[in-house]
Amino acid sequence: MLTNRQLQILQVIVDDFVSSAQPVGSRQISKKDWINFSPATIRNEMADLEELGFLEKTHTSSGRVPSEKGYRFYVDHLLQPKTMPIKDIGLIQSLFKSQMIEIEQLIRESANILSDLTSYTTILLGPNVGKHRVKKFQIVPLTDQAAVAIIVTDNGHVENRTITLPKGFDASDIEKTVNILNERLAGVPLLELQTKLEFEALEVLRQHIKTGDSFYQSLNQMLSVEKESEIYFAGKLNMLNQPEFHDLNKVRMLMDLMDKKSQVISLFHPEDNDIHIRIGSENNHLAMEGCSVITATYLIGNEQKGSIAIIGPTRMDYQRVVSLIDVMRNALTNTLTKNLMDGL
């Protein structure tokens, strides 16, 4: 158990190292207004904290830096909520006041804002598109042989797909098809559309449209939906601006990881709604050594959820990032859930 004096010194070292990226010495700590210990006492306490594994000594300075264990203790026991600057809150609020239609645009802009405000890499995991339910279908002819099929879902997601029209398929056939699809498939999750199309709509298409079988084949291919969630990146190269990431091999490993969808998804904690912080080796990937990941979940109604991740150095500003990610996830939850309810 750390003493109150050790707790104060550890907090000062973490806070100073986060802001400066420079090892922190006893003399620097002793100059703080609220520190009443002599440099000699501070040095002794720093030596004890190093022996306990909370601090590390660099080769280039007599100062100390936090270890992973030190960061973990700081995050679990010393991290305090940070008041968000009014301008940052205003920037986030301005995003959600805008009249955006598509959920993807809102999520993408959220990633961009978080990246701009933190100067770290932001990843947003969108909700599983396959769980979106159809609100309505539209088919817009392009030529005699092609048209755009538009699917609007209950939460504003829009799917645009080009489909082939059978020979002789005219405007009245398009109108009949749209009516059949909206009557039979509205409310169906995207992942179930192909099955429902076959068992709920195919026979009706055959009855009312001469080329119903041919058009069914085009529709069936068009309704294929990926089962994985969409990933949105912002600030991928922001890590290059951090002094810890001047090693090109280290950066290359991190970029390679971000190019692999399954590995990116493994960074998230989608099973619950808490904010999670994983530090360095806790991420269980060599490319993530020296990195911390803060994740949170946002909700869309009662059934769908997405995730936010911010990746930075272990020397990240945890207070600021936790506050920002909490504000953003609540704003996303409130806006997307409201849009879902309005669309029902």
Secondary structure by P-SEA (a helix, b strand, c coil): cccaaaaaaaaaaaaaaaaccccccaaaaaacccccccaaaaaaaaaaaaaaccccccccccbbbbcaaaaaaaaacccccccccaaaaaaaaaaaacccccaaaaaaaaaaaaaaacccbbbbbccccccbbbcbbbbbbcccccbbbbbbcccbbbbbbbbbbcccccaaaaaaaaaaaaaccccccccaaaaaaacccaaaaaacccaaaaaaaaaaaaaccccbbbbbbccccccccccccccaaaaaaaaaaaacaaaaaaaccccccbbbbbccccccccccccbbbbbbbbbcccccccbbbbbbccccaaaaaaaaaaaaaaaaaaaaaaaaaaac
